[in-house]
Amino acid sequence: MSKYVYLLFLILVSSFSDRSEVDVRKNEIVNPDALRSFFESLKALEMQQTTTVSIIHLGDSHIQADFMTSHVRKKMQDCFGNAGRGFVFPYKIAHTNGAFDIGFSYEGDWHYGSILHRGNCDIGMSGYSIAASDNAKFTMDAGKKEGNYAAFTKLTFLTNRGSFRPTEFSSHYSPIEGNRNVIYFKNKEDSLQFSPVAENGSLPELQGIILENENPGVLYHAMGINGSTLAQYLKCTNFEKQSADLNPNLIIVSFGTNDGYRPSSGFCVSCIKENYRTLIVKIRSQNPNTSILLTSPSDHFYQKNNNPNTKKIADALVELAIEENVAVWNWYEIMGGSNSMVKWKNEGLASGDLIHFTKEGYALQGELLYEALIHQYPN
């Protein structure tokens, strides 16, 4: 299987130059030895010594819409098996955008919050929380996209109290005894309606849903918060518990764009570096054996000028790779460094705001990240 993985990598790389003329620099991971435990878990999955490898990918708006991460997820699952869709969230109820492969609709009264608007709070690692009322219901459609393989037999609600129960379903289901937030279904489901179940008189706050199909393979959980900084994300007071519950073999951290989106005069790169260090400590407090991969922010523009803060953040993350024994994917350098966002825009791969990418640009980024990981796997 390892030879197959490496062959797949060579095929992908050889076809890469046909899709774009952008100047992609050497696509490698800094300090790849820090990912050893993750690669060992992939090997154990190949050898049928384990059934699931779990990946959590945290970040800002580049992650929330799932454009880039969906490509990494698909390629990882095509290669190592599909254990389920992983984390999903009804962003529509929170009046924001989300992934396109899972549909949500709702009725009744809901209240919502995020780390951007609620300060220190028990809001969970997704960065969003929606609170149900007595008349609230929501419907999830995991079969919305043609060819989607998100049908599930196990569903886990991430909440800080209470839970939800299906009101319409096609097969028998059974909650786990002693844990009202985990439900098993006899047959695969892909479209269900849910209503809230109170706990001690309090209705639930939903912070995420995990979809699994009980097949061996990879779970890839993408959790992004539009406009967020790492400093804001560190206010997620339920982060440690929920990350431990998901039992990740790898956590990928993709913040930095909003942290550096300010005048150079008010920019503190050492402060940002210490925020990353704090997050690393929080991760390891509950997941000491989890591999950590930091990705630098992309080149972008601030007030019509190229943002010099981005390179400073990228350099700080490379320093952290050695200081904290984590891996770094220096996306800023790989995509071309300073002013490369203009080239990506001219190729139709970046949007007019010179901050975000187009779907094609995110797809290319996802393929590059996957290839950087898989290139190290045979070693």
Residue pairs with C-beta under 8 A, 6 or more apart in sequence:
1 46
2 43
2 46
2 377
2 378
3 378
5 79
5 374
5 377
5 378
6 374
6 377
6 378
8 79
8 374
9 371
9 374
9 375
12 367
12 371
13 371
16 24
16 367
19 364
20 347
20 349
20 364
21 347
22 335
22 336
22 340
22 343
22 344
22 347
22 349
23 336
23 340
23 343
24 334
24 335
24 336
24 368
25 333
25 334
25 335
25 336
25 337
26 334
27 334
27 368
27 371
27 372
27 375
28 372
28 375
29 35
29 293
29 327
29 328
29 329
29 372
29 373
29 376
30 318
30 321
30 327
30 328
30 329
30 330
31 321
31 322
31 325
31 326
31 327
31 328
32 327
32 376
32 379
34 291
34 292
34 293
34 321
34 325
34 326
34 327
35 250
35 291
35 293
35 327
35 373
35 376
36 291
37 249
37 289
37 290
37 291
38 53
38 249
38 250
38 291
39 376
39 377
39 379
41 50
41 53
41 249
42 53
42 80
42 377
44 50
45 51
45 52
45 53
45 80
45 81
45 216
45 217
45 218
46 80
48 216
51 83
51 216
52 83
52 216
52 217
52 218
52 219
53 80
53 83
53 217
53 218
53 219
53 249
53 250
54 218
54 219
54 221
54 246
54 247
54 248
54 249
54 250
55 76
55 218
55 219
55 220
55 221
55 248
55 249
55 250
55 251
55 252
56 87
56 125
56 221
56 223
56 243
56 246
56 248
56 250
56 251
56 252
57 63
57 69
57 72
57 220
57 221
57 222
57 223
57 251
57 252
57 254
58 125
58 223
58 224
58 233
58 251
58 252
58 253
58 254
58 255
59 223
59 224
59 225
59 252
59 253
59 254
59 255
59 295
60 224
60 225
60 226
60 227
60 228
60 229
60 254
60 255
60 257
60 258
61 224
61 225
61 226
61 227
61 228
61 257
61 356
62 68
62 224
62 254
62 257
62 298
62 356
62 357
62 362
63 69
63 222
63 223
63 224
63 254
64 91
64 96
64 97
64 98
64 224
64 225
64 226
65 97
65 98
65 99
65 100
65 224
65 362
66 98
66 99
66 100
66 101
66 222
66 224
67 357
67 359
67 362
67 363
67 366
68 357
68 362
68 363
68 365
68 366
68 369
69 220
69 222
69 366
70 99
70 101
70 222
70 366
71 362
71 363
71 366
71 367
71 370
72 220
72 366
72 369
72 370
73 86
73 218
73 220
73 222
75 366
75 367
75 370
75 374
76 218
76 220
76 370
77 83
77 217
77 218
77 220
79 374
80 217
80 218
81 215
81 216
81 217
81 218
82 149
82 213
82 215
82 217
82 218
83 212
83 213
83 214
83 215
83 216
83 217
83 218
83 219
84 150
84 152
84 154
84 210
84 211
84 212
84 213
84 214
84 215
84 217
84 219
85 101
85 102
85 142
85 149
85 150
85 152
85 211
86 210
86 211
86 212
86 219
86 220
86 221
86 222
87 126
87 208
87 209
87 210
87 221
87 222
87 223
87 246
88 98
88 99
88 102
88 140
88 142
88 208
88 209
88 210
88 211
89 98
89 126
89 128
89 206
89 207
89 208
89 209
89 223
90 98
90 104
90 106
90 130
90 138
90 140
90 206
90 209
91 97
91 98
91 104
91 128
92 98
92 104
92 105
92 106
93 104
93 106
93 110
93 112
93 130
93 138
94 112
94 114
94 128
94 130
95 112
96 128
96 226
97 226
98 104
99 222
100 144
100 145
101 142
101 144
101 145
101 148
101 150
102 140
102 141
102 142
102 144
102 150
103 140
103 141
103 144
104 138
104 139
104 140
104 141
105 138
105 139
105 141
106 136
106 137
106 138
106 139
107 135
107 136
107 137
107 138
108 132
108 133
108 134
108 135
108 136
108 137
109 133
109 135
109 136
110 130
110 131
110 132
110 133
110 136
111 130
111 131
111 133
112 128
112 129
112 130
112 131
113 121
113 123
113 128
113 129
113 131
114 123
114 127
114 128
114 129
114 225
114 228
115 121
115 123
115 127
115 128
115 225
115 228
115 232
115 233
115 235
115 236
116 225
116 227
116 228
116 232
118 129
119 235
120 235
120 237
121 129
121 235
121 237
122 160
122 237
122 238
123 129
123 207
123 235
123 236
123 237
123 238
124 158
124 160
124 207
124 208
124 236
124 238
124 239
124 242
125 158
125 207
125 208
125 223
125 236
125 238
125 239
125 242
125 243
126 158
126 207
126 208
126 223
126 225
127 223
127 224
127 225
127 228
127 233
127 236
128 207
128 225
129 160
129 205
129 206
129 207
130 205
130 206
131 203
131 204
131 205
131 206
132 162
132 164
132 196
132 203
132 204
132 205
132 206
133 196
133 203
134 196
134 203
136 195
136 196
136 203
137 167
137 193
137 194
137 195
138 193
138 194
139 191
139 192
139 193
139 194
140 191
140 192
140 193
140 194
140 209
141 190
141 191
142 148
142 150
142 151
142 152
142 189
142 190
142 191
142 211
143 150
143 151
143 190
143 191
150 190
150 211
151 188
151 189
151 190
151 213
152 185
152 188
152 189
152 190
152 211
152 212
152 213
153 184
153 185
153 186
153 187
153 188
153 189
153 212
153 213
153 214
154 182
154 183
154 184
154 185
154 211
154 212
154 213
154 214
155 182
155 183
155 185
155 189
155 209
155 210
155 211
155 212
156 181
156 182
156 183
156 209
156 210
156 212
157 163
157 164
157 181
157 182
157 204
157 206
157 208
157 209
158 181
158 206
158 207
158 208
158 209
158 210
158 242
158 245
159 181
159 204
159 205
159 206
159 207
160 205
160 207
160 238
161 199
161 200
161 202
161 204
161 205
162 196
162 197
162 198
162 199
162 202
162 203
162 204
162 205
163 180
163 181
163 196
163 197
163 199
163 204
164 194
164 195
164 196
164 197
164 204
164 206
165 183
165 194
165 195
165 197
166 173
166 183
166 192
166 193
166 194
167 193
167 194
167 195
168 192
168 193
169 185
169 189
169 192
170 187
170 189
171 185
171 186
171 187
171 189
172 185
172 186
173 183
173 184
173 185
173 186
174 183
174 184
175 182
175 183
175 184
176 182
176 183
176 184
180 197
180 199
188 213
196 203
196 204
197 204
198 204
207 238
207 242
208 223
208 242
210 219
210 221
210 246
212 219
221 246
221 248
224 254
225 232
225 233
227 258
228 255
228 258
229 255
229 258
229 259
230 253
230 255
230 256
230 259
230 272
230 275
230 276
230 279
231 259
231 271
231 272
231 275
233 255
233 279
234 275
234 278
234 279
234 282
239 282
240 282
240 285
240 286
241 286
243 251
243 283
243 286
243 287
244 286
244 287
247 287
248 287
248 290
249 290
249 291
250 290
250 291
250 292
250 293
251 283
251 287
251 290
251 291
251 292
251 293
252 293
252 294
252 295
253 276
253 279
253 292
253 293
253 294
253 295
254 295
254 297
255 297
256 272
256 296
256 297
256 310
256 313
256 314
256 317
257 297
257 298
257 300
257 310
257 355
259 272
259 275
259 297
259 313
260 267
260 272
260 297
260 307
260 309
260 310
260 312
260 313
261 300
261 302
261 307
261 309
262 302
262 309
263 302
264 308
264 309
267 309
267 312
269 309
269 312
269 313
269 316
270 316
272 313
272 316
273 316
273 317
273 319
273 320
276 294
276 316
276 317
276 320
277 320
277 323
277 324
280 292
280 320
280 324
280 326
283 290
283 292
284 290
284 292
291 327
292 324
292 326
292 327
293 326
293 327
293 328
293 329
294 317
294 320
294 321
294 326
294 327
294 328
294 329
295 328
295 329
295 330
295 331
295 369
296 310
296 313
296 314
296 317
296 328
296 329
296 330
296 331
296 332
296 333
297 310
297 313
297 314
297 331
297 332
298 310
298 331
298 332
298 335
298 341
298 357
298 365
299 306
299 307
299 310
299 332
299 335
299 336
299 337
299 338
299 339
299 340
299 341
300 306
300 307
300 310
300 341
300 354
300 355
301 307
301 341
301 353
301 354
301 355
302 309
306 338
306 339
306 341
308 338
310 332
311 332
311 337
311 338
313 332
314 330
314 331
314 332
314 333
317 328
317 330
318 328
318 330
320 326
320 328
321 327
321 328
329 369
329 372
331 365
331 369
334 368
334 372
335 341
335 344
335 365
336 343
336 344
341 350
341 354
341 355
342 354
344 350
344 357
344 361
345 351
345 352
345 354
348 358
348 360
348 361
349 357
349 358
349 360
349 361
349 364
350 356
350 357
350 358
350 361
351 357
351 358
357 365
